[in-house]
Amino acid sequence: MTPFVALIPARLASTRLPDKPLADLGGRPMVVRVAERALASGARRVVVAADSQAILDAAGAHGIESILTRADHPSGTDRLAEAARLLGLGDDEIVVNVQGDEPLIPPALVADVAALLQASAGSAIATAAHPITSVDEYLNPNVVKVVTDARGHAAYFSRAPIPFHRDELQGFPDRLPARLPAGFAGHPPLRHIGLYAYRVAFLRAYPGLAQSPLERFESLEQLRALWHGYRIAVLHAAEAPPAGVDTPEDLARVRRAFARPDAD
């Protein structure tokens, strides 16, 4: 088992779902449900990195370790960097960022991303992706795609449909099949899964890295790491994990999942 620390950034403010980390899921706050998934992954330590006392109180009431971080961080990665410093983590330690709105994240996926980073000596980050078969997903700018190199490192992340199979997609964009053509077999487009493992040394460096033009164009934070020469190892998962919670509809769906007798 790879030794790693799971950090859960949790922010109280949310445009679409205010107080989202505290939303009740089967009798426990969402942030606690996420922490339970992280604990089930085998993490040696699970810590909620919160921006408010209310989240700390909710975590503490259920025996979950938490720390208070600044409320003005521009990104979750900046919050993780502060948390790693406050916890005194060493540069060589591995931290997995488990998003605070992913209460159904498979624990095995968390562990697998940590193990991939440990096995990838030249990488600063590890993440995950799964094959895309639907043309709608392939073309959807809200679905982030990743292309990898021969060694499984990320070459680029984009909201655009990449890689683009010129011969199989003749007639684009006026003529499109319902599913991606057979010519993609063996090398399907990959949908990025927003789960990251980091070496703490990278987290220490991250707040000092300048934003890249590509990051601003695509609004994808991971492009900053690629721009500055950091390697990102990509785990190929067989399928997508359950979706997180961004909207009231998402919250209703996850509440139904936790209402099942086997939810815990």
Secondary structure, DSSP 8 states (H G I E B T S, - for coil): ----EEEEEE-S--SSSTTGGG-EETTEEHHHHHHHHHHHTT-SEEEEEESSHHHHHHHHHTT-EEEE--S--SSHHHHHHHHHHHHT--TT-EEEE--TT-TT--HHHHHHHHHHHHH-TT-SEEEEEEE--BHHHHH-TTS-EEEE-TTSBEEEEESS--S--TTTTTTTTTS--SB--GGGTTS--EEEEEEEEEEHHHHHHGGGS---HHHHHHT-THHHHHHTT--EEEEE-SS-------SHHHHHHHHHHHHSTT--
